[in-house]
Amino acid sequence: MKLITAIVRPEKLDSIREGLEAYGVQGLTVSAASGYGRQRGYTEVYRGAEYSVDLLPKLRVEVLSTDEQADDILDVLITTSNTGRAGDGKVWTVEVHEAIRVRTGERGAAAV
């Protein structure tokens, strides 16, 4: 099993959810995140004063998948979150040794 984590632009969440649901993903976790990459934030002027915004708002999307589905889910995440501009985010996978569904006690792929 793999845990797929993506840091993406907040405005891309709807297209990501639709793409994952169309693929057949039944569950995901979304949490708020802040950070920056190569773009290093931006400068904004508000009421005549200049402010530096160093940490940009992002979303962290996590999906637990079987090994067989992981590459397809990665493709869905990348295609639905891509705008072609700096700040689109990152996607990575981590090996999961065991998953357990709390309600039923199912383990492994059955828990996904």
Secondary structure, 3 states (H helix, E strand, C coil): CEEEEEEECHHHHHHHHHHHHHHCCCCCEEEEEEECCCCCCEEEEECCEEEEECCEEEEEEEEEECHHHHHHHHHHHHHHHCCCCCCCEEEEEEECCCCECCCCCCEHHHHC
